[in-house]
């Protein structure tokens, strides 16, 4: 659903200059559409063994899946004598889906804890993005509780995962402490890792 700039390098392997180049990009199902113009760029000439770059402002359509999509690149050109030629190429553009999550229904058992007490922390982790969240891991760490890690798993688009962990108070502190943190780690389909932090108040 977002715009991007596609840059292509056109390399000439001809022995002499070629001219009047028209480079056109397209997809079979209109997966990517040009923001400006009709998806064509023009180059006046390219010398022998020279390379030039063309740019296209494109937009990925809404509703695309997280995968690579085929794009055709057609280059029409002329040689020095005006004879017309055509070169056809295919490139593959990877599409990723926006990853976004939120935490609701956060519950910390007990208003205050004594050193050695068990502290229960629960929450709902909501997938607010366009794609699945893979290998979701919740890590709780801080200055007055024992570090704990919990594996939540995969959270599908539009759904929620449950976090329910037990940790312990291990340091005497005064008042509510916001140096305790809930760290959520997750991956997209390509295996890229993302993290999101949230402060926890434990007294």
Secondary structure by P-SEA (a helix, b strand, c coil): cbbbbbbbbbbbcccccccbbbbbbbcccccccccccccbbbbccccccbbbbbbbbcccccccccbbbbbbbbbbbccccbbbbbbbbbbbbbbbccccccccccccccccccccbbbbbbbbbbbcccccccbbbbbbbcccccbbbbbbccccccbbbbbbbbbbbccccccccccccbbbbbccccbbbbbbbbbbbcc
